[in-house]
Amino acid sequence: MLHSGHVAFFEEAASHGDLYVGLGSDRTIAELKARRTINAEQERLYMVKALRVVKDAWINSGSGHLDFEKELRTLKPDIFFVNEDGFTPSKQRLCDELGIILVVSRRIPRGGLPARSTTALRNECRIPFRLDLAGGWLDQPYVSKYWPGPVITISIEPEIEFNDRSGMASSTRIKAMELWHNDIPDGHREKLAHTLFCVENPPGSGYVSGSQDSIGIVFPGVNRLDYPRGSYWPENITTVTDPEILSFIEENLWFINLSPRAGDYDVLAGTKIHEAGARALALAAEAVWKALLQRDLPRFGLAFRESFEAQVSMFPGMVNPVILETIRRYEKNALGWKISGAGGGGYLVLVSPKPVENAIRVTIRRGGIE
């Protein structure tokens, strides 16, 4: 869907020199976004090549998030130009290897025109995404049986098209779209969340997705889900939509785009679940909740990190050498961090009072159903 936001992006890029554009193939977009393109690749290529600021364009020959690698190595440009939600550490590493300067767009709209994005124009779905801030895995009985505790989640407006398999409850969101189409209906929140949980986990399911996904999508704001020992469903759900608390989270939370986890990844391989780990996870989530209510940023950052470390102690496959390298790159400028994707991918989420270069920010859902 070519729109003024694309043209402004191309104009901004062309201010640096001759502009060459690599487009994702229909196949690659289907693999990454699990849907067909609205305009086929040859039509998209025709429109982009027709723009006066574009010197040349092509369909990238590769696949995945680095589908342009062959063309980049062949062209060897001075600058590689991306949108802020297109930045990833893997692209930075590739540019560093080739001696190419990576520049991230400032998203400057054309004067007098509104800022545009494909996601906003499609307006196809208002169902939120979900991020667990702390305590993730305590919604699984094989963890909470060792120690009960809370999971803290936020409901995120779909202003950004988060990658699939990235820990943002995208698979649960797809089930919600099948069930409710474009938005969450009016009704009793907990009943709606339980319905979504049951739809995602029909009788006989080999693996039961945690209920924090469905609850975190349906309930707005920031939520505390208290899980008793060995239960799939929390005994209590506490929702906070205080604008000051939600703004506090938004202003200090930053997302760095990573590659999504592999489709064949087994998140349960090599687990070391034990009482000490589950207890540390529960205590860290409790500390995160208190820090948010008091808007205590240093305490929030520390507890945020402690929750992640407790997760990794039981699920070591959540990290890999690339993830650890990325964390080391950002940790000196952050108070806390975690990985959104359980399989070692998705997004590096940072707590920082200062802007994080090339990071994405999110909006937490304020309103919602009653």
Buried (B, 14 or more C-beta within 10 A) or exposed (E): BBBBBBBBBBBBBBEEEEBBBBBBBBEBBEBBEEEEBEEEBEEBBEBBBEBEBBEEBBBBBBEEBBBBBEBBEEBEBEEBBBBBBBBBBBBBBBBEEBEBEBBBBEBEBBEEEEEBBEBEEEEEBEBBBBBBBBBBBBBBBEBBBBBBBBBBBBBBBBBBBBBBBBBBBBBBBBBBBEBBEEEBEEEEBBEBBBBBBEBBBEEEEEEBBBBBBBBBBBBBBBBBBBBBEEBBBBEEBBBBBBEEBBEBBBEBBBBBBBBBBEEEBEBEEEBEBBEEBBBBBBBBBBBBBEBBBEBBBEBBBBBBBBBBBBBBBBBBBBBBEBBEEBBEEBBEEBBBBBBBBBBBBBBBBBBBEEEBEBBBBBBBBBEBBE
